[in-house]
Amino acid sequence: MIVRRRTWLYRLAGQRFVQSISFKCPVTASQVREALRRSVGAPEELWGRSSTDLATPPRFRTI
């Protein structure tokens, strides 16, 4: 099953908090990775968001 979302959350290497990126139409994770590689760099982590998800992004524990 291929997941298509309009809003995605991502974290780059070395970043502590997530950032979001939105598209006009739903896109796949590979399309998001390619867009991020061209603009800001390769994401270390990537999550698709839907309208039914919680309003707050996931939190990371620092060790």
ZALOLO-206353 format. One record per residue: residue number from 0; residue in one letter; x, y, z of N, C-alpha, C in turn. Coordinates in pm, 1 decimal. Example, Ala and Ser with C-alpha at 12.3 -4.5 7.8 and 13.67 -1.06 7.14 Angstrom:
2
<num = 0 residu = A n_px = 1319.0 n_py = -569.0 n_pz = 780.0 ca_px = 1230.0 ca_py = -450.0 ca_pz = 780.0 c_px = 1320.0 c_py = -330.0 c_pz = 780.0>
<num = 1 residu = S n_px = 1285.0 n_py = -225.0 n_pz = 708.0 ca_px = 1367.0 ca_py = -106.0 ca_pz = 714.0 c_px = 1290.0 c_py = 3.0 c_pz = 787.0>
This chain:
63
<num = 0 residu = M n_px = 83.9 n_py = -117.8 n_pz = 0.0 ca_px = 0.0 ca_py = 0.0 ca_pz = 0.0 c_px = 88.6 c_py = 124.3 c_pz = 0.0>
<num = 1 residu = I n_px = 65.6 n_py = 211.2 n_pz = -93.2 ca_px = 142.3 ca_py = 335.4 ca_pz = -102.2 c_px = 63.1 c_py = 446.5 c_pz = -34.5>
<num = 2 residu = V n_px = 126.1 n_py = 510.2 n_pz = 62.5 ca_px = 61.5 ca_py = 617.7 ca_pz = 136.8 c_px = 88.9 c_py = 749.8 c_pz = 67.0>
<num = 3 residu = R n_px = -16.1 n_py = 825.8 n_pz = 45.2 ca_px = -4.0 ca_py = 959.5 ca_pz = -13.7 c_px = -62.4 c_py = 1059.1 c_pz = 85.9>
<num = 4 residu = R n_px = 16.0 n_py = 1158.8 n_pz = 117.7 ca_px = -26.7 ca_py = 1263.4 ca_pz = 211.1 c_px = 9.9 c_py = 1399.1 c_pz = 154.7>
<num = 5 residu = R n_px = -61.7 n_py = 1501.8 n_pz = 200.3 ca_px = -29.0 ca_py = 1638.7 ca_pz = 160.7 c_px = 70.1 c_py = 1701.3 c_pz = 256.9>
<num = 6 residu = T n_px = 63.0 n_py = 1664.9 n_pz = 383.9 ca_px = 151.4 ca_py = 1721.8 ca_pz = 485.6 c_px = 243.4 c_py = 1613.4 c_pz = 539.7>
<num = 7 residu = W n_px = 371.1 n_py = 1645.3 n_pz = 544.9 ca_px = 472.1 ca_py = 1551.7 ca_pz = 592.9 c_px = 557.4 c_py = 1620.1 c_pz = 698.7>
<num = 8 residu = L n_px = 602.5 n_py = 1544.1 n_pz = 796.2 ca_px = 696.5 ca_py = 1591.0 ca_pz = 898.0 c_px = 830.3 c_py = 1524.5 c_pz = 870.9>
<num = 9 residu = Y n_px = 937.9 n_py = 1598.9 n_pz = 891.1 ca_px = 1070.2 ca_py = 1541.8 ca_pz = 868.3 c_px = 1169.2 c_py = 1599.2 c_pz = 968.1>
<num = 10 residu = R n_px = 1279.5 n_py = 1527.1 n_pz = 984.4 ca_px = 1388.8 ca_py = 1572.6 ca_pz = 1070.0 c_px = 1517.5 c_py = 1543.0 c_pz = 996.2>
<num = 11 residu = L n_px = 1603.0 n_py = 1643.3 n_pz = 985.8 ca_px = 1733.4 ca_py = 1626.2 ca_pz = 923.2 c_px = 1833.9 c_py = 1578.5 c_pz = 1026.9>
<num = 12 residu = A n_px = 1943.4 n_py = 1522.7 n_pz = 983.5 ca_px = 2048.4 ca_py = 1476.6 ca_pz = 1074.8 c_px = 2097.0 c_py = 1592.4 c_pz = 1159.9>
<num = 13 residu = G n_px = 2106.0 n_py = 1570.2 n_pz = 1288.7 ca_px = 2154.9 ca_py = 1672.2 ca_pz = 1380.6 c_px = 2047.2 c_py = 1765.9 c_pz = 1432.2>
<num = 14 residu = Q n_px = 1927.3 n_py = 1759.2 n_pz = 1378.5 ca_px = 1819.8 ca_py = 1845.2 ca_pz = 1427.0 c_px = 1748.1 c_py = 1778.2 c_pz = 1542.3>
<num = 15 residu = R n_px = 1705.3 n_py = 1859.1 n_pz = 1636.4 ca_px = 1637.3 ca_py = 1806.5 ca_pz = 1753.2 c_px = 1485.8 c_py = 1800.5 c_pz = 1734.1>
<num = 16 residu = F n_px = 1431.6 n_py = 1897.7 n_pz = 1660.5 ca_px = 1287.5 ca_py = 1906.5 ca_pz = 1642.8 c_px = 1248.4 c_py = 1881.0 c_pz = 1497.7>
<num = 17 residu = V n_px = 1123.9 n_py = 1838.7 n_pz = 1479.9 ca_px = 1074.2 ca_py = 1811.1 ca_pz = 1345.3 c_px = 1029.0 c_py = 1939.6 c_pz = 1277.5>
<num = 18 residu = Q n_px = 1026.1 n_py = 1935.9 n_pz = 1146.0 ca_px = 975.0 ca_py = 2045.4 ca_pz = 1064.3 c_px = 869.2 c_py = 1986.2 c_pz = 972.7>
<num = 19 residu = S n_px = 787.5 n_py = 2072.3 n_pz = 914.3 ca_px = 684.1 ca_py = 2020.1 ca_pz = 825.4 c_px = 700.7 c_py = 2076.0 c_pz = 684.8>
<num = 20 residu = I n_px = 648.3 n_py = 2000.3 n_pz = 589.5 ca_px = 645.4 ca_py = 2042.1 ca_pz = 450.0 c_px = 508.4 c_py = 2001.3 c_pz = 396.9>
<num = 21 residu = S n_px = 446.1 n_py = 2089.7 n_pz = 319.7 ca_px = 313.7 ca_py = 2063.1 ca_pz = 263.8 c_px = 316.9 c_py = 2075.1 c_pz = 112.4>
<num = 22 residu = F n_px = 229.6 n_py = 2000.0 n_pz = 48.1 ca_px = 218.7 ca_py = 1998.4 ca_pz = -96.7 c_px = 74.2 c_py = 2028.4 c_pz = -136.2>
<num = 23 residu = K n_px = 54.5 n_py = 2075.6 n_pz = -258.2 ca_px = -80.1 ca_py = 2106.2 ca_pz = -306.1 c_px = -163.5 c_py = 1980.8 c_pz = -327.8>
<num = 24 residu = C n_px = -98.7 n_py = 1872.2 n_pz = -368.5 ca_px = -169.8 ca_py = 1746.0 ca_pz = -388.5 c_px = -96.9 c_py = 1636.6 c_pz = -309.9>
<num = 25 residu = P n_px = -165.0 n_py = 1528.2 n_pz = -274.8 ca_px = -100.5 ca_py = 1419.8 ca_pz = -199.7 c_px = 17.6 c_py = 1359.9 c_pz = -276.0>
<num = 26 residu = V n_px = 127.2 n_py = 1334.4 n_pz = -204.3 ca_px = 247.9 ca_py = 1277.1 ca_pz = -263.8 c_px = 296.4 c_py = 1159.8 c_pz = -178.9>
<num = 27 residu = T n_px = 381.7 n_py = 1077.0 n_pz = -238.8 ca_px = 437.2 ca_py = 960.8 ca_pz = -168.8 c_px = 564.4 c_py = 1001.4 c_pz = -92.7>
<num = 28 residu = A n_px = 609.9 n_py = 912.3 n_pz = -6.5 ca_px = 730.5 ca_py = 938.1 ca_pz = 71.8 c_px = 852.9 c_py = 956.0 c_pz = -17.2>
<num = 29 residu = S n_px = 862.7 n_py = 878.6 n_pz = -124.8 ca_px = 978.6 ca_py = 893.0 ca_pz = -212.8 c_px = 978.8 c_py = 1028.4 c_pz = -283.4>
<num = 30 residu = Q n_px = 861.8 n_py = 1080.4 n_pz = -317.9 ca_px = 853.2 ca_py = 1213.4 ca_pz = -378.4 c_px = 893.2 c_py = 1321.4 c_pz = -278.2>
<num = 31 residu = V n_px = 855.0 n_py = 1302.5 n_pz = -152.5 ca_px = 891.8 ca_py = 1398.3 ca_pz = -47.7 c_px = 1043.0 c_py = 1396.2 c_pz = -25.4>
<num = 32 residu = R n_px = 1101.0 n_py = 1275.7 n_pz = -15.7 ca_px = 1246.1 ca_py = 1264.9 ca_pz = 4.0 c_px = 1322.7 c_py = 1334.6 c_pz = -108.0>
<num = 33 residu = E n_px = 1277.5 n_py = 1315.5 n_pz = -231.4 ca_px = 1343.8 ca_py = 1378.0 ca_pz = -345.9 c_px = 1332.4 c_py = 1530.5 c_pz = -338.8>
<num = 34 residu = A n_px = 1214.8 n_py = 1581.3 n_pz = -304.2 ca_px = 1196.4 ca_py = 1726.6 ca_pz = -292.3 c_px = 1284.1 c_py = 1783.4 c_pz = -180.6>
<num = 35 residu = L n_px = 1293.9 n_py = 1711.8 n_pz = -68.6 ca_px = 1377.1 ca_py = 1758.9 ca_pz = 42.0 c_px = 1525.0 c_py = 1752.5 c_pz = 6.9>
<num = 36 residu = R n_px = 1568.1 n_py = 1647.9 n_pz = -61.4 ca_px = 1709.0 ca_py = 1637.5 ca_pz = -103.3 c_px = 1749.2 c_py = 1755.9 c_pz = -190.6>
<num = 37 residu = R n_px = 1659.2 n_py = 1796.5 n_pz = -280.6 ca_px = 1688.4 ca_py = 1909.2 ca_pz = -369.3 c_px = 1690.5 c_py = 2042.0 c_pz = -295.1>
<num = 38 residu = S n_px = 1611.4 n_py = 2055.4 n_pz = -188.5 ca_px = 1599.1 ca_py = 2185.9 ca_pz = -122.4 c_px = 1682.6 c_py = 2200.5 c_pz = 5.5>
<num = 39 residu = V n_px = 1672.8 n_py = 2106.8 n_pz = 98.7 ca_px = 1740.4 ca_py = 2124.4 ca_pz = 228.1 c_px = 1836.3 c_py = 2013.3 c_pz = 265.4>
<num = 40 residu = G n_px = 1830.0 n_py = 1899.1 n_pz = 199.0 ca_px = 1915.8 ca_py = 1786.0 ca_pz = 231.8 c_px = 1833.1 c_py = 1661.2 c_pz = 258.6>
<num = 41 residu = A n_px = 1900.7 n_py = 1549.1 n_pz = 270.4 ca_px = 1832.6 ca_py = 1421.0 ca_pz = 291.1 c_px = 1775.4 c_py = 1412.1 c_pz = 432.1>
<num = 42 residu = P n_px = 1646.7 n_py = 1378.9 n_pz = 445.3 ca_px = 1587.2 ca_py = 1366.5 ca_pz = 579.0 c_px = 1633.1 c_py = 1239.2 c_pz = 648.8>
<num = 43 residu = E n_px = 1655.1 n_py = 1250.8 n_pz = 778.8 ca_px = 1689.5 ca_py = 1132.9 ca_pz = 857.5 c_px = 1563.5 c_py = 1055.1 c_pz = 892.4>
<num = 44 residu = E n_px = 1454.8 n_py = 1127.0 n_pz = 921.7 ca_px = 1326.9 ca_py = 1064.4 ca_pz = 954.8 c_px = 1216.6 c_py = 1137.1 c_pz = 879.7>
<num = 45 residu = L n_px = 1109.7 n_py = 1062.8 n_pz = 845.9 ca_px = 1000.7 ca_py = 1118.5 ca_pz = 767.5 c_px = 869.9 c_py = 1053.6 c_pz = 810.8>
<num = 46 residu = W n_px = 766.6 n_py = 1135.1 n_pz = 833.7 ca_px = 634.5 ca_py = 1086.0 ca_pz = 871.9 c_px = 528.4 c_py = 1154.0 c_pz = 787.3>
<num = 47 residu = G n_px = 429.9 n_py = 1078.1 n_pz = 743.2 ca_px = 315.2 ca_py = 1134.9 ca_pz = 673.9 c_px = 208.3 c_py = 1171.0 c_pz = 774.8>
<num = 48 residu = R n_px = 144.1 n_py = 1285.8 n_pz = 756.4 ca_px = 37.1 ca_py = 1328.7 ca_pz = 847.0 c_px = -95.4 c_py = 1328.3 c_pz = 774.2>
<num = 49 residu = S n_px = -199.0 n_py = 1290.6 n_pz = 844.8 ca_px = -333.4 ca_py = 1298.8 ca_pz = 789.0 c_px = -417.8 c_py = 1388.0 c_pz = 879.8>
<num = 50 residu = S n_px = -536.1 n_py = 1423.2 n_pz = 835.7 ca_px = -621.5 ca_py = 1511.8 ca_pz = 914.4 c_px = -670.3 c_py = 1445.3 c_pz = 1042.6>
<num = 51 residu = T n_px = -661.5 n_py = 1313.2 n_pz = 1051.7 ca_px = -706.3 ca_py = 1243.2 ca_pz = 1172.4 c_px = -594.6 c_py = 1225.4 c_pz = 1275.5>
<num = 52 residu = D n_px = -470.0 n_py = 1262.9 n_pz = 1240.4 ca_px = -358.7 ca_py = 1252.4 ca_pz = 1334.6 c_px = -372.4 c_py = 1356.0 c_pz = 1445.6>
<num = 53 residu = L n_px = -299.9 n_py = 1334.5 n_pz = 1552.3 ca_px = -296.7 ca_py = 1432.4 ca_pz = 1660.8 c_px = -239.1 c_py = 1563.7 c_pz = 1611.8>
<num = 54 residu = A n_px = -274.6 n_py = 1671.9 n_pz = 1677.5 ca_px = -231.1 ca_py = 1805.1 ca_pz = 1634.2 c_px = -83.7 c_py = 1830.4 c_pz = 1661.2>
<num = 55 residu = T n_px = -23.7 n_py = 1758.8 n_pz = 1754.8 ca_px = 115.8 ca_py = 1784.8 ca_pz = 1788.4 c_px = 207.0 c_py = 1681.1 c_pz = 1725.0>
<num = 56 residu = P n_px = 324.7 n_py = 1722.7 n_pz = 1677.4 ca_px = 419.5 ca_py = 1627.1 ca_pz = 1618.5 c_px = 482.5 c_py = 1539.9 c_pz = 1726.5>
<num = 57 residu = P n_px = 543.8 n_py = 1428.9 n_pz = 1688.7 ca_px = 609.0 ca_py = 1342.8 ca_pz = 1787.2 c_px = 725.1 c_py = 1413.8 c_pz = 1855.1>
<num = 58 residu = R n_px = 752.8 n_py = 1377.5 n_pz = 1980.0 ca_px = 863.7 ca_py = 1435.0 ca_pz = 2054.8 c_px = 977.3 c_py = 1335.7 c_pz = 2058.4>
<num = 59 residu = F n_px = 1097.7 n_py = 1388.9 n_pz = 2061.9 ca_px = 1216.2 ca_py = 1303.8 ca_pz = 2063.5 c_px = 1283.5 c_py = 1313.0 c_pz = 2198.8>
<num = 60 residu = R n_px = 1333.6 n_py = 1201.2 n_pz = 2243.2 ca_px = 1409.8 ca_py = 1197.7 ca_pz = 2367.0 c_px = 1556.3 c_py = 1213.7 c_pz = 2334.2>
<num = 61 residu = T n_px = 1623.3 n_py = 1302.9 n_pz = 2404.5 ca_px = 1766.2 ca_py = 1320.8 ca_pz = 2385.0 c_px = 1839.7 c_py = 1237.9 c_pz = 2488.9>
<num = 62 residu = I n_px = 1934.5 n_py = 1159.5 n_pz = 2444.3 ca_px = 2010.1 ca_py = 1073.5 ca_pz = 2537.0 c_px = 2147.7 c_py = 1131.1 c_pz = 2556.8>
